[in-house]
Amino acid sequence: MTMQQTNAVPAATGGDGASAIHQWGRWEGRFESSRDIDDPVHTAEVRVELTAPSGARHDVPAFWDGGRAWRARFCPGETGVWRYATRATRATPADPGLDGCEGAFTCVAYEGDNRFYRHGAVGVAPSGRSLAHADGTPFFYLADTVWLGPMMSTPQEWELYLRNRAAKRFSAVQYLSTPFRSIARDADGHAAYSGTEHIAIDPVFFQRLDARVDAMNAHGLLAVPLVIHAGKDTTLNPGHGLPRDQVIVLARYIVARYGGNHVLWDLIAEANFHGDGAAYWREVGRAVFPAPPYPPVTLHPYGMDWVLDEFNGEPWLTVMGYQSAHGDDERYLRWITEGPPSRDWRREPARPYINLEPPTRATSPTTPARPSTPWRCGAPVTGACCPRRPRACATAPTACGVGATARRRPWRTRIRARRCPGARRWICPARTT
C-alpha cells in the first residue's frame, strides 16, 4: 500500500518534513491490491474511514483506477492530524493491500485567496434557501455550460477557457462527465465505459477529466458534473442506454472519484421524471446518495418540466434544479416569473432553486430579431449559444458558441467566441467571494 496527498495548489510542509494538506484541499489515499481482481468495479468495494482531529468520523468510498490501483479522495475541513483506515467489504479473500491499511496526514491552515480553500466546501445554507460555504460565506451560483469541454479540449484550451470565465466572475461550470448524444469518445479516443448489461469502466477516460476538474477548482470555479444524461434521443446517453443497476454503478464511480473536489452534483438530466419514471429515478438517487450528510445534489429536467411534486420527499435532493429552456419569447419568460418556480420556492423542505438552463441564446426561433435576456430573475447565465448562429455569438453577453451535440469544431468555436464583442463586454455585476 502507498499513500499520497495532493492539493490543487502547492502543498504545505509539516513539521516532520512530510507533505501536508491545506484545509479544504484534497487528500488522496493511494492503495494497491496485492493481487489482480477480476472485474473490480463490480466485485470489490473499498471504503476509507477518516477521523478528524476533533474525533468526527467520515466514511468515503475508494475507486478503482486501473490495474491494481485504488484511490480515495477527501476534502478535510479541520486542521491538525487526521487518521484513516481502510476496509475492503467485497474483496474475497481479504486483500492486505486494500483492507486494514492505516495511516495519518496533517492538515494545515490555507494561505491564499481561492474561495473554496478560504471559506470551505459549498453546501446548502442553514436557512435552506441558498448556497453557502462551510464558514457561512454566501455562494452566488453563476454558471457556464461547457458540456463537452473537458472531454474535447486540450490543456491549453481548457486553461484559456477557465481564465476567461474566472475573469468574468463566473462561480461554477456545468459539464458532462460521460459521453453524450453524438460524442461517444473523448479527444483521445477513450469512452467512459463499454458494454450495456455489465459495464466495464475505463479509468483512462476519467483520468483526463481529473485534471480538468482540478483546474476548475484551482480557478475558484465550482465543478458541476452532469452525472447521468437520460435523454431518449440516443443510447449513448447512459440513463437511456444502460439498465438501472449499471446506471447506479456508473454514478457511484463518478461520485467516488470526484467527491474530494468542490462540486455540486447534477445527478440526472432530461429523464422522464413523472409516473413510473419518477419511481425509477428516485431509486437511483437513493442508491447513489443513501445516507446523510448529503452534498449539494440536484436534478436537471427538460425545459419547463416541473418535478418538485415527484421528488419533494427525497432527502438526497438538496437543491431544486430546473430549466426554463432556451427560448426568450413571452411564454418562456412568463413561466419563469409567474410559473412554478415563482410559487413553489416557498414550499418545505426549504431548498435553493437554480435555473440550470435559462434563456441563453441571443435570438430564439420564435423571436429571431430580439436579443435574449439571460440575466432575468437572477438566473445563472449558462451560455449555450448555438455555433450555427453567428449573430448570437456576436451579441450575447456570454457568447459561448457550443451546441448540445457539439463536436471538436464547435468547441473551437467557443474558444474563438471569447473575442466577440458581447463576450468582451460581459463582466458579471455580482461580486462573489
N, C-alpha and C positions, 0 to 999 in steps of 0.2 A: 504494500500500500504506500502511496505517496500522497502528499498533501501540498497544495499551493494556494496562496491567497492572491487575489487580483483586485485591482482598483481601476476605475475608468480614468483616474488621474494618478500621477506618480505616487507610489506607496510611501508611507512614513516608515521610520525605523524605530523599533522597540529598544528598550534598554539592554536586552540581551543580544542586540545586533541582528535579530531576525526581522524579516519584513513584517510590518503591521498593517492592519486595515484601518482606514479612517472611518469615522462614524458615518453611517448611511452609504458607505461604499459597498462593494460587492466582494464577499468572501466566496472562494471557490475551493471546495474539497475535491481532490482528485484521487480516485481509488482504482485499483487494478485487480480484477478477478484472478484467482490462482489457476484457473483453467478456462478453456473455451466453453461458452454457454450457448447452446443451440437456441436460436430464436429468442434472444434475451429480452426484447420488449414485451413478449407475451409470457415468458416462462420465469422471469426473475423480477423481483421488486426489492429495491434497496431504499431505506429511509435513514435520515440522519437526525438525531435529537441534539439540539444545541441548547446549552444552558448559559444564560446571560449572567453578568456579574451580580445582578440583583437576585438571581435564583429563578427568574422566569424561564420557562422552557418553550422551545419552538421546535416543531416537527416538520421537516421538509423532505420531499421526495428527491431521490437522485435519479439521473437519467443515463442511459447507455449512450456512449459517444463513439462507438466503433471499436472493433477488435475486443480487447479485454478492458477497455477504458470505461469508467463510470465517473460522473461528476455530480456534485451537489452545489447549489448556489443559494446564497442567503445575503440579506441586507441587514447588517447589525445596527441597532438603534441605541445601544448603550456603549459607553467607553469602559475599558477595563479588560480583564481576561475572560474570554469565552472558552467553554469546553464543549466538545462534541463526541458523540459515539454513534457508530453505525449499527444497523441491524438489517440483515437480508431475510425477508419474510417469505420469499418464494424461490430461493435457490437451494436445491436439494441435490446432494448433501450440502450442508452449510459450507460456504466458501470463506476461508480465513482472510481472503483479500477484500471481502465486502462486508463480512459480519463480525461485529465486535471490535472494529477499529476505533481507537480513541486518540484524541489529541486536543490541542488548545491553540488559540491565537489571541493576539492583543488587538483591541480596537482603540484607536486614539482619536482625539478631537480633530475635526476638519478645519483647515485654514484655507479659505478661498472664497469665491463668490458664486459657485454653482448653486442654483436654487435648491436642488434636491439634497445636496450634502450639507448645506447650511440649515435647512428647515425640516428635512426629513421626508419620508415617503408620503405620497399623496393618497388620501382616503376621503371618506365621507366625513364632513364636519359634524361636531356634536349636535348641531341643530337638525341634521339630516337633510337639509335643503341645498347644500352646496358642497364643494370640494375644498379641502384644506390640507396643508402639510401637517406632519406629526406634531410640530410645535404650535399649531393653531394658525399659522400664517395662511391667509386665503390663497387659493389657487384658482386663477381665471383660465378656464378652458377655451383656448383659441387654437383650433387645429387646422392642419392642411392635409388633404388626402393625396397620398403619393403611392397609391395602391401597389403597383408593381416595381416601384423604385428600388427597394432593397434587393429584389431578385435580379433586376436587369442592369443596374448601374455599375460603373467602375468605381473603385475607391475615390478617385479624384472627382468624379461627377457627384458622388454622394456627399463628399466634404463641401463642394461648392453649393449644393442644394441646402445643406444644413446651415451653413454660414448665412446664406440668403434668408432663410426662414427665421433664424435666430435674430438677425439684424432687424427684421420686420416685427419682432416681438411676438411671434407665434409662441405658443407654450406646449404644443402637442403635435404629433404626427400620426395619422391613421394610415395603416399599411396592411398588406396581405402577408400572412405567414405561411401560406400554402399556394400551390398553383390555382389558377382561376381562369375560367372561360377559355379563351384561345391560347393561353400560355400554359403549357404543360411542364416546362423545364426552365431553370434559371439560365442566365447568360453563359454559364459554364457547362450547361448540358445536363444538370442534375435535377431529378424530381424529388419532391419531399418524401414520397413513398411509392411503392409499386404494389400491385395486387388489389384485390377488392374484398373477398370474403375473409382474407387473413393477410393484412398488410405487412410489408417489410419497410421499415423506415430507413432512409438514407441520411446518416448523420452529416455527411459532407454538405448536403443542401443547407442544413441548419447552421453549419459552421460558417458559411458565407453570411447568413443573417446575423450571427453573433456580433460580428464586427460592426454591422450597420446599426444594430440596436444599442451597442455600447456607445457608438458615436452620437446617436440621438441624445442619450442621457448626458454625455460629456458636453454637449452644446446647450444643456438646460431644457431639453425638449422631452416631454413625457412620451414614451412609446405606447401606442395604442394598436396592438396587433388584432386584426380581424382573424380569429382563430379558425372558424368553420364557415365557409360560404355554402349556403344550401339552395341557391337558385337552381331551378329545374331546367335551365336552358342547355346545360351540358353536364355529363357525368364527370367532367374534370373538377367540378365543384364538389369537394369531399362530402358535404352534407347531403348531396343528392346521389353521388356515385357510390358511397360506402354504406354498408349496414350500420345500424346504431351502435353495436358493440365496437366496431372498428372506428367509428367517429369518436367514441369515448377514448379509445386507445390513443388516437392521434392528438386529441385535445389535451389529454393528460400529459402527454410527452411535451407538448409545446409549453404548457403551464409550468411543468417542472424545469424546463430548460431556461425560461426567462423570468421565473419567479424571483430571482435575485436582482433583477433590474427594476427600474422605476417605470411601472406600467399601469395602464387601465385596460382591462380585458374586454374587447368587443367580441363576445363569445360566439354568437351565431348570427348570420346575416341572411336576410331575404328568404326566410323559410316560410312555410305555412304555419303560422303561429295560432291558428284557430281550430276548434273542434279536436279531432284526433291528433292533428299536428301539434296542438298546444301540449297535450299529454306527452307526446313523443319527446318534445324538446325540453319539457320540464324535467323528464327523467335524465336527459343528457346533462342539464345544468346541475342536478343533484349529484350525479356521478362524478363530475369534474370538480365541483366545489362542495364536498359532502358535509363539511362542518365548519363552524366559526373558528377563528376570526376570518371573516370574508373580506377579500380585497375588493377594490372597485371593479365591478363587473356589470356590463350592460348587454342589451340585445340590439340588433340593427334591422328593424323591419323594413319592408318595402315602403316606398313613398306614400305618405298619408295613410298608412296602415297602423292603427292604434291598437296595442296589445296589452294595455295595462290590466284590464279585467282578467285576462287569462293568466297573468303572471304576478299579480299583486301580492299573492300569498307566498311567493318564493323568497326565502331569506337570502339566498345567494345572489339575487338580483338587487344589487345595492345602488345602481344608477339606472334611471329610466331613459333609454335612448330611443330616438325616433328619427325619421327623415321626412321633411316636408316636400322632398323631391326637387327637381332642378328647374321647373317652370317658374315664371315670375309674373303670371297674369293674376287677375283678381282672385280667382278660385284658390290658387296656391297661397297667396298672402292672407286671404281671409281664414284659411284653415289654420295658419299659424296664430293669428291674432284673435280668432273667435272660435276655433275648433277645440278638440280635446286637450291639446297642450295648455291652452289658456285657462282651462277649467280644472283639469284633474291634478295639477301640481299640488293642490291643497290636500289631496287625499292622504290617508295614513295607510301604511307607514310612510313617513317622510322620506323622500329621495331627491337627489339632484336630477333635473331633467335637462337633457342635452339634445339639441337638434344636430344629428351627426351628418346630415346632408341637406342643408338649407338651399334656397335658390342661389346658384353659384355661376350660372352662365351669364355672359354679358348680354346675350339675347336668347329668347326662348322660341320654340316653334310656333307658339300661339301669338307672340308679340315680337316679331322679328326686328323691329326698329327701336325697341326700348331697352336701355341698359338695365341690368339686374341690380338688385339691392341686397347683397349678401350680409350687410350689416344690420338688417332689420331685426328688431326684438332681441338684440344682444346675441343673436345666433352666431355660432362659430363659423368663420369663413373656411370652407373645406376645399375650395379651389379645384373643382372638377371641370375646368374649361375644356371644351372639345377641340382637339387639334385640327378638325376639319372646318373650324370656324375662325379663320384668321382674324376677323374683326373682333371676336371675343378676346383673343389674346392681346389685342391692341388696346382694349378699353377696360377690361375687367380689373378690379383692384388687385386680385391675386395673380391673374394672367399666368395660369399654370400650364395649360396645354397638354393634358393627358386624359385619354378616354378610358372607360372601364375595360375595354378589350385591347388596350394598347400593347403594341409590340415594341421592339427596341427603338424604332424610329420616333414614335410619339414620346418616349422617354427623353430622347434627344431634343424633341420639340419643347419639352418642359424646361430643359436646361437653357435653350435659346430664349425662351419666353421671358426669362428674368430680365432681359434687356428692353422689353416692350414698355411703352410709355406708362401704361397702367401699373405695371409691376414696379417701375422706378418711383412712381408717385406714392405707392401704398406704404404707409407706415401706420401700424395699428395704434389707435389713440389710447388703448388701455395700457397702463404700465403694470407689468407683472413682476413679482419679486424674483 
